Amino acid sequence: MKEEVILAIEIFQPFAQYRNPFTFYYAQSYPLPPKSTIIGMLQNALNDWYGKREGDKGIKKWWNLKVSIHGGFESVFWNYQQLIKGNIILRNGVLMNKDENGKLLPLYNKGLKPLRSPTYQQELFNGHITIFLKGERDFVEKIKDSLKHPLKVLYLGRSEDVIFLKDLRLITLDEVKSERKERVLWLDYPMYIKQKNFPIKTKRYPIYSIPVKVVFKNDNTSISHKAELNKNTLRDVTFESVIYTSYDYIIRLSKEIYVDVIEYKGKKFKIPKECGWL
């Protein structure tokens, strides 16, 4: 079995919006980036979208990475926006969209325009996030080098949601302490914990269904290059129900668990072994 290591990634993000697809009348943001969003950022840094370098093997390598996300944002605010939904096409130099009756109308310029939907969009401000990434040493070191010397602007979520990399550090598994928690787990920083099989005693906690894996398919076959994208490409998403904790969050347990304790930059991050790694 190949050696596994952990990469600690500390970032600052001025603005973010991690769209929750289960909200319809307003655009809610997840409080922290989901695993699929983080993997997308890393694929962008390596210029390895869809695992194209190694086919199916490369795709599996990406989604076999274990991720634990910690931190939060200083504030939340709401924007009132007009969103355009539909199939945008360029015709005779003019951007067009279909209206409710299927008629093509221009997005801009004079004359009739397609209807736009005004909606509230939740956005996050000043994020301080620490991501722990666990996987095979060779692959993780490749990711570290790409983040350290990026060939393009790094973003997390929307293309305008740029990040600033504050620190990168490799941590060996020997440096990770294992602790047993019998009745109480006290977490210093917000994080996601898988709800399934997690022995939490008090059944009152915030739950999100977050995307943990996204695969693009043509005729049930995973694509390996951006050039294969077309109108019929299926976006196959796997969701996971997670508990979202806040700062100084005390969890009362119904049975004992073991946690990985990572000491990083003077802080202690506690990750339940079975449910804290996504």
SULLIN-V928892 format. One record per residue. OMEGA is omega as a letter, one per 40 degrees, with the letter a starting at -180 (NA if undefined). D_LAST is the distance of its C-alpha to the last C-alpha in whole Angstrom. Layout:
OMEGA,D_LAST
OMEGA,D_LAST
//
This chain:
a,21
a,20
i,19
i,16
i,16
i,14
i,15
a,15
i,16
a,18
i,19
a,21
a,21
i,25
i,24
i,21
i,20
a,17
i,18
a,18
a,19
i,20
a,23
a,26
i,29
a,27
i,24
i,22
i,19
a,15
i,16
i,13
i,12
i,9
a,7
i,10
i,12
i,11
i,11
i,15
a,16
i,16
i,17
a,20
i,20
a,21
a,23
i,21
i,20
i,19
a,19
a,23
a,24
i,23
a,23
i,20
i,20
i,19
i,16
a,15
i,14
a,12
i,10
i,10
i,8
a,6
i,5
a,6
a,9
i,12
a,16
a,18
a,21
a,24
i,25
i,25
a,28
i,29
i,30
a,33
i,33
a,34
i,32
i,33
i,31
a,33
a,34
i,35
i,38
a,40
a,44
i,47
a,45
i,44
a,40
i,40
i,38
i,39
a,40
a,40
i,43
a,42
i,44
i,43
a,44
i,43
a,41
a,43
a,47
i,50
a,50
i,48
i,44
a,41
i,40
a,37
i,35
a,35
i,31
i,30
i,27
i,24
a,24
a,22
i,24
a,24
i,20
a,20
i,16
a,14
i,11
a,10
a,10
i,10
a,12
a,16
a,18
a,20
a,18
i,16
i,20
i,21
i,18
a,19
a,23
i,22
a,21
a,24
a,26
i,25
a,28
i,27
a,26
i,22
a,21
a,17
i,18
a,21
i,24
a,26
a,23
i,23
i,22
a,23
a,22
a,23
i,22
a,20
i,20
i,19
i,18
a,19
i,17
a,21
a,20
i,17
i,19
a,18
i,19
i,20
a,20
a,22
a,23
i,21
a,18
a,19
a,17
a,19
i,17
i,15
i,11
i,8
i,8
a,7
a,11
i,12
i,13
a,13
i,17
a,17
a,21
a,22
i,21
a,21
i,18
a,17
i,15
i,13
a,12
i,10
i,10
i,7
i,10
i,14
i,16
a,20
i,23
a,26
i,28
i,25
a,24
i,22
a,24
a,24
a,25
a,26
a,29
i,28
i,27
a,30
a,30
i,29
a,26
i,23
a,20
a,18
i,15
a,12
i,11
i,9
a,11
i,9
i,12
i,13
i,15
i,18
a,20
a,21
a,19
i,21
i,19
a,21
i,20
i,22
a,21
i,20
i,17
a,16
i,14
i,14
i,16
i,16
a,20
i,20
i,23
i,24
i,21
i,19
a,15
a,14
i,10
a,11
a,10
a,9
a,7
i,6
a,4
NA,0
//
